[in-house]
Amino acid sequence: MIRKNYNNLQRVMTMLAAFAIFAMPVAVFSQTKISYHSNKYKPTDDVKVGRQAAMEVEQKLPILNDAQITNYVSRVGMRLVAAIPPEFQHPEFQYYFKVVNASDINAFALPGGPMYVNRGMIQAARNEGEMAGVMAHELSHVALRHGTAQASKAQKYGLLAGILGIGGQIIGGPAGAAAQVAGQGVGVYFLKFSREYETEADLLGSQIMARAGYDPHDLANMFQTIERQGGGGGGGGGFMSDHPSPANRYARINQEAQYLRVVNPVRDTREFEQVQARLRGMGRAPSSAEIARSGQRYPNGETTGNYPNNPPRGTVGYPSTRYQNYSEFGGGLRVSVPSNWREIGGNNDVWFSPEGAYGQYQNQVVYTHGVNFGVVQSQSNNLQQATNEFLNSLGQGNGNLRQQSGYQRTTLSGRTALSMTLNNVNEATSQSEIITVVTTQLRNGQLFYMIAVAPSNDFNSFQSAFRNVLRSVQLND
Ligand SMILES: [Zn+2]
């Protein structure tokens, strides 16, 4: 249905365009005119540079090999590509879209067309319109040829070989390289984009969205989603660190959107919901920092991170009675955990787990023992309803998960919380395990959760550690 509406809309818009001169209000002509910066390179150079960069990127980053998700992202991407205004279309360019199995809220595009969308970005977006917003912004950098324009400006990198040299050096560098690629993408190649380029990408992105039948306000909304979820921080890995926010970014996009009225825009789609559910069922993605720390090369389609390449052994040491303090989520969470557990992750979701208790199994990171903290967006203001939603999302893609107890009221960081116990069969070890989930609400309405997991036959020796960890939780929101 949505697709059909969209097609109709396109037809209507085409008709409107034909009659624009007679029928459209003056405001239409107020959409911002954007032009190219001077560029020493030919569009085919963009393609060449981008292709080489893409090869290196795909060796360094874990590309998610999931046809359903990749096809969906590609369909959204190609709809946007088709909506690039004619003056910014380049027949040489070859646009394609891949999903990176990284938790950071980010996406990047390379000159000439390749685009990489982080899984964290798809999961953070509240609807298809927001996801499309970031993609339209990225496409605009490509269509406006910002990469080679910037290189043209930097005289010392005046040669194409020079550009490739920069890329090669940084990508081929030691630890941190993959994270830079994952987190900063094209910014690594061509330094950071200036705020001027950012504004242009926002404006052309808004125009592309409208032409594709999306609401350009969703681009502004996505920037707010990114900020709300902490993806905008200067800590690296986040979208905002690569795409510095021009002054009054939202206001500027929303102002442009006034001239880009879209009737019945595409916003929520069932496909988007299905893809998000599928991603939730996949186990957590590594952060770009973890990918960098691993310092390894990853062939296509393998999940990465600093996880052993093998499934968890499932046999681990007892929790230490000494505890170590951690601060997570930008200080929003303080917690003490046994000192022999390692901290893994840390963007919207962090694990503490002993050696031997985590590893890769079938393209996912699987944990046998440990605690996991995270924050999820919730549709409901009611704790029990929000918890139900969350448990349903955990259950999706995991047929073995069974609720064992009803909800019990408890407290977490001095606030009302719910606790419940579930049984599961661990995917990697086939051992039965006990999972305890504790949830509470943050002031902004998001759901905070702690998940503790241990095999059934180890549960008693881990239970007191889990209790201590739970008691130590301090939320500062
Ligand atoms: Zn940008």
Residues whose N, C-alpha, C, O or C-beta is under 5 A from the ligand:
A	BS01	ZN	E198 A201 H243
